[in-house]
Amino acid sequence: MTPETQNAVEAKRGESTKLTGKVTSAKMEKTIVVEVTRLVQHKKYQRVVRISKKFYAHDEKREAKPGDTVRIASSRPLSRLKRWTLEEVLTRNTSAQ
């Protein structure tokens, strides 16, 4: 293996998976619930279907609010459900709550 390909493999291995979604709940201490929606083609009907899944993410500074669009990154298990950490808030929710 050449040094260039070895560096590329090492960089790929160290990266964490990143997802973008909308915050649905921020009521817990330093924990947010992020709903990630993706488009998948149905196997039988060949129709594009919207699938959403909820992820629990760690928000140390409690900066994310419900309705915000955020980016989360995978991490080590932090609790029974939390395996993600908040990376950044992309857009803020402008409506009053």
C-alpha positions, 0 to 999 in steps of 0.5 A: 500500500502506498503512503497516499492510500494509507493516509486516506484509509486512516482519515476515513477510519477516524471520521464520525458519521454526521447527520442533519435533522430537526430538534423535536425536544430539548426538555431533558438535561443536556439531551436533545431529540433530533428527527432525521428524515430521508428519502428511500425508494419502496422495494415493491412499489418503486415509490419514493417514501419519506422515512424519519428516525429519532436520535438522542444527542448530547448538547453540553451547552444546551444551545439547541431549541425545538425547531432548530436544524442541527448537525449531529455526529456519532460518538461513544455510548454516553447513556442507554440511548445517547450515541450522538453529540451535537456538532453545530446548530445550522438554522434557528427556529424563528417562530415564537414558542 
